[in-house]
Amino acid sequence: MPTRIPSDKTRLRRLSRELEALRRITRSINATSDLRSILNEIVTTATEVIGADSSTIYLLDEAQQRLTLKATTGLSTAAINHGTLAMGEGLTGWATKNRQVVAVRDAQHDPRFRIVPNTGERVFQSLMAVPLISQDRVIGAINVQTRRLHTWTEADLEFGALIADVAAGILERAVLEERNERKIRELTTVAEVSKAVVAPVYLDETLRVVADMAAHAVNARRCSILLLDEAANTFTPRAVFDRDANTEQEPAWRIDAPPFVNISTIYDPVVVHNDTGEFRPELHEWSERVGLRALISVPLNVRDRIIGVLNMWAAAETHFSDEQVALCTTLANQVALAIENAHLIGNTAIVQEMHHRVKNNLQNIVMLLQMQLTEDGGLSAREALLESINRIQSIAAVHDAMAHDGFRLVDVKDVLQRVGHMVTGNMACRDQKIVLSIEGDSCRLPSRAATALTLVVSELIANSMEHAFPECANGKIDVALIDMEGTLEVTVRDNGLGSRAGKMNDNSLGLQIVRTLVIEDLRGTLTMHRTKRGTRVVITAPISFADAA
């Protein structure tokens, strides 16, 4: 069959369409400097003028020598920024590497053809790919595809080459501008993170701010910061930003077994992909459930010690650039600085708090000794020293509890059990058996209230030991704590002489100390009942979690 030669009118119409296409591309460039808008205008125009069903632009990452899908009409938009080809891979990669136009009628049967995952390319038959070259530098490629078998004409090839020539220079400038803007955003992010890590705020709040900014800077779906839990021997999630707020929590990582194949310890940044089988089963299953595929993991180092990891997750298989890895490394260093800063501030606060508590309780000891000094009770020096030892040990027990449980709240039941047995042990005669029981609700009080209550109960136990069981008689002392929804009731009961002991000296030093502490420190009340079966003292005080000290 003879080749049909297009008429002059046909050639003029086609030339008119091509000129209009170039005008549209030029207008879009003048209207915006946004790379995405320019890319979309180019692929839309190419699709319409050539009469294709799909047009796609890939841009080259020179460092990794990979082509990344940046704009398309006809392919799945989910593949944008995620679909990739190695240089020379597939028909488009071949055209880019060889700097030649390639036009194939039956593309899928060409040995060079390769399906890019998640693009939906299998519905297309014919393909033409043209390299994008600017100033003798390859910056990417544009391809067009048709659903039906199509024989590419010289006019198609000429227009493809023309639009590639026009687009290449435009895109190179737009890419450079976007790269500069990204660098500015990254530097701004680093600066903002630097401000956050030195700001006098809580560590968790700082880490959440950093995770949010870092995810946006790298255009990731999720950023998680895992910190070292030495007790559990794991890195545990501490702060997370995820564009999908309903994502289930990331599993903790064992320190000695990171969840990556063939990686035993993280010393440097690691870039891994679930789709390539680089995750161990525990992380693979989680990432599959939540739809995350690619990960940059960067260790948080403080003085050559790894205290955590910063994880940056992408929702599809992504080949992270060297620039993204470098940015994550910088941000990880900032996070490590934030943690170190928080620890230094915390240690300073602890030292100040210790100084404050010790000073207050030394003043309490001085006050008690002064009261002992002015008492005219006929006590021997040994007895006076013994009472002072009991009081000092009571205060020391509260300090010991604070050292283990923290400076804010103290479990008074636990402290009373230790103090009560010390008092009975110090004051019991040889062969005397005093059974002491401390029962009831566990209650956590501020340190000042806990110290006051401990002194009160130890004084009452000592009082019972001294007056309720004369001549080293055996006996029983019961202490009960009841938390009555905001009010603490403490009962100290003995089965000693009670009213049989005669009139009690209500002005004894022990009872003076008890009343002073109950009224002034605990802001409570004290009642005392004496019967022939023993003595019962009831203290009631509000439970306050605001330490007034």
Order of alpha helices (4+ residues) and beta strands (2+ residues): alpha-alpha-beta-beta-beta-alpha-beta-beta-beta-alpha-alpha-beta-beta-beta-beta-alpha-beta-beta-alpha-alpha-beta-alpha-beta-beta-alpha-beta-beta-alpha-beta-beta
